[in-house]
Amino acid sequence: MMNIPDSKNPRVVIIGGGFAGVSLAKKLKNKNFQVVLLDKHNYHNFQPLMYQVATGGLEAGSIAYPIRKLVQDHQETFFRIALVERIDTENKKVVTDIGTIYYDYLVIATGSTNNYFGNEEIEKNSMVMKTIPEALSIRSLILENFELALQTNDMEERKALMNFVIVGAGPTGVELAGALAEMKKAVLPKDYPDLDVSMMEINLVQGADHVLDAMSKRSSKAAEKYLKQLGVSIHLKTIVTGYNNKTVTTKGGVSFQSQAVIWSAGVKGAPVKGLEDATDRASRLRVNSFNQVEGFDDVFALGDVAAMYGEKYQFGHPMMAQPAIQQGELLAENLARFANKQSMKKFVYNDKGSMATIGRNKAVVDLPNFHFNGVFAWFVWMFVHLISLIGFKNKALVFWSWTYNYFVFDRESRVIIRPYRKNRDNQKSGND
Ligand SMILES: Cc1cc2nc3c(=O)[nH]c(=O)nc-3n(C[C@H](O)[C@H](O)[C@H](O)COP(=O)(O)OP(=O)(O)OC[C@H]3O[C@@H](n4cnc5c(N)ncnc54)[C@H](O)[C@@H]3O)c2cc1C
């Protein structure tokens, strides 16, 4: 049904056109394989800049890249928009919403999904930011809340509409909090002169005793200082227990009245059905050092969905772009070796460091042996993100938006293109 022709070459089916799937597909270009790349979207999403889409700093199109364009000059590479429903390893087939496809080698690169730790109330009522449509929903919600705040004279209601609670102070939570604080300072007072924008609160709630807990102590401290300078209220050692669409409750008894709760407190693997025996507690697929899924020679997993346990990475590599890219690149080489009955190379993660930005001139960078923060770190952050974007057009668009926003103190994309109907009275949330 997918109309993929037969080939004399072995077929590699890759599920997922994210960092891992795309890096593998690129490296398999014009090799002796037929490559079938499946993704439920027709674009590759540059997640590290998604918070800027959510806060009006960038247009969605500047962080999305058409997958077809990525593989258009590859011989024997076929892309299909398909949601994979399950895999059948016994019959070597992948079942999708547009039909079934058989494989010689299967690569699962489906990434991760949000982890609510079983809390259905939070899952139902909070916003998340894993996909571009979700980032656009957050953008609409921010702006809609301000429009509603203008319309009410009920001060409690107005405060709740202007109270943004971000749960989880990892890079996503910290970057989003910083960007919201910058909107409060430079953009919203100009747009809403008849509203007291100083009533806007940004509450960043974190279970651990410091922010950015995967980064160095120095970076964590610096990020905390920057956030406070920007007026973000940080609540450490505070575990959120519920959100009923009006009130956020926590273990320590602190509560927040809010009409905008963003959940960035947990992720877990997003494996497809059919490999339950190889799935670990974090919903990741256990793989060996060649990325082969436990129990299989011909099924591989890469990136966020893969858990390669090792001495240094007891629970698998960090769910970040670099492990995904590096695993994808090595697997291209290993598939060729495997097909030629040569021994495969073990994956060794080359940790290039991590970074986060908190706002204009404020970023923290952890290199393997060196940590720094401040203006220079911010330029490094911008440079690294700019060169990592796929495609000249996206690089140019982002560079232009950043330059414009820097000099004009603006976030030009604050438009409600796709209204978001928030569940304010226990009705269903969604997009119009
Ligand atoms: C908001 C945010 C900010 C981030 N910031 C950073 C950062 O600054 N630095 C960093 O290193 N990392 C960052 N990350 C993490 C980084 O984006 C991930 O680690 C990386 O994307 C993992 O790559 P992947 O290929 O494993 O998965 P992904 O890039 O998530 O790709 C998975 C792909 O699989 C597709 N897919 C999933 N399930 C199915 C299915 N059933 N059928 C068909 N297709 C499917 C998805 O559509 C997607 O295209 C961030 C993540 C988020 C959400």
The ligand as an ORCA input file, in Angstrom:
! r2SCAN-3c Opt
* xyz 0 1
  C      11.456     21.890     24.141
  C      12.701     21.068     23.972
  C      13.944     21.673     24.017
  C      15.103     20.922     23.858
  N      16.310     21.563     23.911
  C      17.432     20.850     23.690
  C      18.700     21.496     23.663
  O      18.799     22.708     23.846
  N      19.802     20.734     23.409
  C      19.717     19.386     23.196
  O      20.741     18.740     22.947
  N      18.546     18.752     23.247
  C      17.399     19.443     23.481
  N      16.195     18.801     23.506
  C      16.165     17.350     23.362
  C      16.345     16.934     21.907
  O      15.440     17.652     21.100
  C      16.109     15.440     21.790
  O      17.033     14.774     22.613
  C      16.276     14.969     20.355
  O      15.275     15.535     19.558
  C      16.223     13.447     20.275
  O      16.288     13.061     18.940
  P      15.474     11.787     18.443
  O      15.788     11.644     16.999
  O      15.735     10.642     19.346
  O      13.950     12.176     18.651
  P      13.124     13.365     17.984
  O      14.004     14.397     17.470
  O      12.091     13.721     18.988
  O      12.415     12.675     16.741
  C      11.454     11.675     16.861
  C      10.651     11.635     15.578
  O       9.854     10.468     15.569
  C       8.559     10.769     15.083
  N       7.658      9.782     15.645
  C       7.461      9.483     16.940
  N       6.599      8.471     17.086
  C       6.205      8.115     15.828
  C       5.309      7.142     15.313
  N       4.658      6.286     16.114
  N       5.137      7.075     13.971
  C       5.793      7.928     13.137
  N       6.682      8.857     13.580
  C       6.875      8.951     14.906
  C       8.307     12.190     15.567
  O       7.341     12.844     14.766
  C       9.687     12.816     15.445
  O       9.873     13.436     14.199
  C      15.011     19.527     23.656
  C      13.770     18.904     23.607
  C      12.613     19.669     23.751
  C      11.273     19.000     23.693
*
